[in-house]
Amino acid sequence: MSAMPQLPAPNDPERPRPLVAARISQAVEPAPPTPHPLGPLRPSAIRWPIVVLFVLAFAAGGYYVATTRSPEYSSTATINVGRTDVRVQALPGYVQGAQALASSYSRIVTSDEIVDPVAKRLGLEPSDVRDRLSATPISGSPIFSISATGDDEQSAIDLAQAATRQVRRFVTETDKGDNSSTALMSEYRKQARLSSTLQREITRIETNIRNGVGDADTQRERLIRAQTDQQTADLRKQSLQSLYVDQISTDTSTAGIQVLSPATAATSDRDAMQQKLIAVGALAGLVVGLAVAAMFGRRRPRRRRILS
């Protein structure tokens, strides 16, 4: 007789159940996404043909504008104030005086004293002449330059030469009418006469004191005042003499101007403007191309509707 299979014992509610350790799985944090090396430029870099297309298109536009525009010509004359003699330049006050005159003459170039006669001689409007003329002093030297522009080479040369001649004429007239040294000499003579008059007064008072003429105390007070005034006038006379000598040396060395390099040729700005416009066009195309490529990158594809 075969053995009966043993059935599992029924669960005893009073029998304690064995404890089973619960397995706790550790939460795995997702790794942060690795940033792309190009950052926000990634959409533009992926669509680089668009950027290149815009750069080439805008650069071509700049080249077209540069080649179709009329070039502007410029002519320049270089002018020295005073003499170029080394011995003259070594005189005291020459450098400061010549530099100050060069700066002043450069500002006069666009004034009415130069613009109006030049415009009348060339048959142009004063406003046109003023817009086409410019002058620049060279720092640290008694030299300044006169530049003129024009639609063609000859017009630029003619304007620069006319302005140079007018500046020379103006400087010559100004040198003849300069009365700074004359005023110093006049003041020097005035102080010299005053010093001589006071010296005679001192001699007269001293004679009165020796001869006992008048009150002695009053005569001594007058003598002290006269001596003080005479010393002051003599000091002023000596100062004016020194100023007059320096002024004469400066006037002699800085009188007139010399044209070192006349305006005989003119240069065109075609090449420089062409490079500038191409560079500006390429830069503008780069900016626009990056913006367009980024705009395409932000567009999301539309979801297709599922037909039932």
Number of C-alpha atoms within 10 A of each C-alpha: 3 4 5 6 6 6 6 6 6 6 8 8 7 6 7 7 9 6 6 6 6 6 6 6 6 6 6 6 6 6 6 6 6 6 8 9 8 10 9 11 16 15 19 21 16 13 18 14 13 17 23 15 14 22 23 16 15 23 22 16 16 21 19 14 15 20 13 8 11 13 18 17 21 26 26 26 22 20 24 21 26 26 19 15 9 8 9 17 17 11 13 13 14 23 20 14 18 25 23 15 22 27 20 13 25 21 14 17 23 21 12 13 13 22 25 17 15 25 20 11 11 13 9 13 13 18 11 11 22 19 11 17 22 20 20 17 22 15 11 9 16 25 25 23 23 25 24 27 26 22 13 16 19 17 17 26 26 19 26 28 21 19 26 25 13 17 23 17 14 16 17 14 12 13 14 9 9 11 11 12 16 13 11 18 18 12 15 22 14 13 21 18 14 17 23 14 13 22 17 13 17 19 12 12 21 17 12 16 17 9 9 11 12 11 10 13 10 10 16 15 12 16 20 13 12 21 17 13 16 23 14 14 21 20 14 17 22 14 12 19 17 12 16 19 14 17 20 14 17 22 19 15 24 25 19 19 23 16 17 14 12 18 23 15 15 22 16 18 13 16 11 10 19 18 14 15 20 21 17 15 22 22 16 15 22 21 14 17 23 21 16 17 21 20 12 12 15 9 8 7 6 6 6 6 6 5 4 3
